[in-house]
Amino acid sequence: MGGINILKNKVFIYVLIVAAGALVYYFALARLAALSLNNQLYSHMPLIPIVSLYFLITERKKIFSDGKPTAGSGALLALAGLVPYGLGILNRGSLQENDFLALCIAGFVLWLIGGFVGVFGREAFRRGIFPMLFMAFMIPIPTFILDPLVEFLQVCSAHAVEPIFKLIGLPYFRDGLVYEVPGGVAVKVASECSGIRSTIALVITAVVAGHMFLRSNWRRVLLVLCVFPVTIFKNALRITSLTTLAAEFDKSWLDSWLHRSGGVVYLMIAFAILGPVLWFLRWTERKKRDAL
């Protein structure tokens, strides 16, 4: 009973630390919340703390089995979080909003981790490292990473379209990112075709699935890496299907519901591909374990 009361007291203290952090970082958190409602690139943000809390609760017996508070280490981490936050505030005028929020929210995540280490101890953090580090998905991707990633997905998707056209026998002329097909249809693989939003969703899903169903870290990493070729294939499939429909039937397909709102259809295809990949990785893991 005493241990339970001690844990309850620690949880209460940590909740106070989280609340204090929410006040300190209120401006950035409020801006992030507003963007999550109006910008699909940020739409996953509200789910991240919920998922982290879910794993903290379901794995609480393992995480909080014992552990001494390490207030000094925790305080250093929490205070370190004020550094990127301060840099973001001081340079807000010269930063894109994405980069400003990346600095500020990185500081908030450090505050949460520091508070956890300080209250529950380093051992508890080691055992609960997944839900705590998962909070990093709240940090917007900085522009210097986001822009090259979008360009990479865009260019690779454009390359992936070509073999599909050859496979289905649709004549085409390619000029860089632009494809011209019969019927006077010209399609450019724009940055919007990169599938960056679905890529983020697939990466987060793969990280969670790897934690839940796989034990070896290299298999977890492999599952996440598989997201990128699957995303590129999914993008190419969407581009070729819309282009083929426009060439064979009507150009209006290029501005149809399948173009504007059909992303979920192709996202489901991506999940359908990643599902067997996860099953295979889990099967090889079980097979190796049984052999031992």
N, C-alpha and C positions, 0 to 999 in steps of 0.2 A: 504493500500500500504506500509505503514511504517513497519507493522508487517512482510510482505513478504520480504522486504529488510533486516530486522533484521535476519530472518530465513536464507536467502541466505548467509548473512555474517557468520552466525554460521556454516552453511554447509561448506563454503569455509575454515573456520578455522579448522573444523574437518578433512577435506580432507588433509590439510597440516599436521595435527597431524598423520593421517594414513600414509602419505608419509614419515614423519620423522621416524615413527615406522618401516616402511618397510626397511629403510636404516639401522637403528640400528640392526634389526633382519635379515638383508639380508642373511647372511650365512645360517642360519637355514631355512629360507623360500625358498632359492634356492635349498637346499638339499631336502626339503619336496616336492618341485615342481618336481625335478628330479625323486624322488621315486614314485610319483603319476603316472608318465608315464611308469615306469618299474616294479612296484610292485602292484599287484591287491589289496593288503590289504590297499593301500593308494589311490586307483584310484578315490575314492569319494571326496577327499580333495578339488579339484578345484571348485566343485559345492557348497560347504558350504557357502563361502562368497556371491555367487550369490543368493542363497536362502535367506540368511539374508538380503541382499540388496533389494530383491523382497518384503519381508514383511515390511521393513522400508518404502519403497515407497508406497505400497498399503495401509498401515495403518498410513500414515504420518499425516492425519488430527487428529487422536486420539493421536498419540505419541507426536507430536510437537504443540499441541493446545496452550500450555503455558508452562512456566517453566523458572526458573531463573538459570543462570549458577552457578555451585558450583565448582569453580576452585580448591579450597583447597582439597576437597574430591577426585576430579578427578586426581589431581596431585599425591596424595598419592597412589591411585590405580595404576596409570601408573608407578610410581617409584617402587612400590612393584613388578611389573612385571619384573623389572631388576634383582630381587633376584634369581628366578629360572633360568633365562637366564644366570646369572653369575655362578651359581652352575653348570649348564650344560657345559659351556665353560671350567671352572676350572677342571671339572672331566671327560672331554670328553674321555680321554685315558682309563679310567676304566669303562666307561658306554657302554652298547650296543647302537647301533645307535637309536633304537626305544626309549630307555629311554632318551638319549640325546635330541632327537627331542621333546619328551613329555615335558621335562623341558623348553626348549627354546620356543616352540609354546605356552605353557601355559603362559609364560611371555608376549608373543605378544598379546594373547587374553586379558590379564589383561590391557595391554597398550591401546588396542582398547576400552575396557569398561571404563577405567579411562578417556580417552579422551572424550568419549561420555558424561559421567557424568559431567566432567568439563565444557564442552561447552553447553550442552543442559539442564543439571540439573538432580537432583535425581528423580523428578516427571516424567520427560520424560523417564528416564531409567526404572522406575517402569512400565510405560505404554508400553514401547518397550522392556521389559525384554526377551520376546521370541526370537526375531531376534538377540539380543545381546548375550544371553546365548547359542543360537544355534551355535555360532561361536566356542564353545568348541568342536564340532565335528571335528574341524581341528586338535585337539590335538591327536597324536597317543596314542593308549592304552598302558600304561606302561607294561613292561614284567611281573611284579609281579601280574598284573590283567589278562593280555592276556593269559599267560600260563595256569593258573588254569581254565580260561573260556574255552579254547580250549580243555583241558582234560575233563572238565565237559560235553561239547557237544559230545566229542568223546565217552566217556563211556556211556552216556545216549542213544546215537544213536545205539551203539552196543546192549544195552538192548532192544531197540525198534524194532530191526530187528527180534528178536526171536518170538514174537507173530505173526508177519506177516508171517514168515515161517510156523508157526503152522496153521495159517488161510488158507494159500494156499495149505497146505499139502505137502510141500517140506521137505523130510527127511534131517536132518543136525546133525552134531556133533560140539559142541561149546567148545572151550578152551580159556576162557578169551575174548580177542578181535578178535579171529580167528574163522571163521566158515568154516567147511568142508561139502560139499554137493556132491551128486552123480555126477559121471563123472570126478572124480579126481580134482574137483575145490575147492581150498582153498582161502578164502578171509579174509584179515585182515582189521579191521576198524581202519585205521591209522589216525594220526592227520589231514591229508589232508581231511579226511571225516567229520571233525567237522562242516564244513560249516560256518567257522568264517566270511568269506567275505560276504556271503549272509546274515548272521545274522546281521552284521553291516548295510547292505543296508536295511534290513527289519526294524531294529530299527529306523533308520533315517526316513524312510518312515512313520512308525507308529507315530513318534513324530510330523512330519509335518501334517499328516492326523488328528491326535488328536487335534492339534491347530486349524485347519481349520474347522473341523466338530463337535467337541465336546466342551462342555462348562465346565463341572465339571472335576476337576483335577483328582479325583479318577478313573473316566472312562478313562481318558487319560493314566494314569499309567497302568490301567488294559490292555488297548490295547497294550501298549509296552510289558508288561509281557507275553501276549499271543504269542509274537514273538518266545519265546524260545521253548514251546512245539510244535509249528508249524514247527520251524526249525528242531527239533529232528525228527518229523514225516517225514518231507521232506527228511532228510538225510537217514532215514531208508528205505523210499520208493525207493530212488535212489540205495542204496546198494542191496536191495532185488531184484529189477528189473534187475540190471546188473548180479547179481549172478544167478538168475533164467534163464536168457537168455543164460549165459555161460554153465549152467548145462544141459539145455534142447536142446540147438542148437549147439553152438560153443564157445570155450574158448576165441576166438578172441574178443568177446563182452567186455571182461574185459579191452581191450585196444582200444576200438572203439571210434568213435566220441562222443557217448553218455557218455562215461567215461571222455574223455578229455575236451569236449566242451559242454556237455549237461546240464551243471549247470543251464543255463537260462530256460530250460524246467521245471525243478523242482522248480526254483524260481517263475515261473509263477503259478505253483500249489500252492505255499505258499501264493502268493498274492490272488489267488482265494479263499483260506480259510479265510484269514484275512479280505477280503472285506465284507462278511456276518457278521463277528464279529463286524466290525465298524458299519455296518448298524443296527445291533441289539442294540448296545450301544447307537447309536443316537436315535433309536426308543424309547428306555426306557427313554431317557432324554426328548424327546418331550412329551411322555405320562405323565411323572411326571409334566412337565410344564403345560400341558393342564388341568391336574387335579387341579392345583392351580388356 
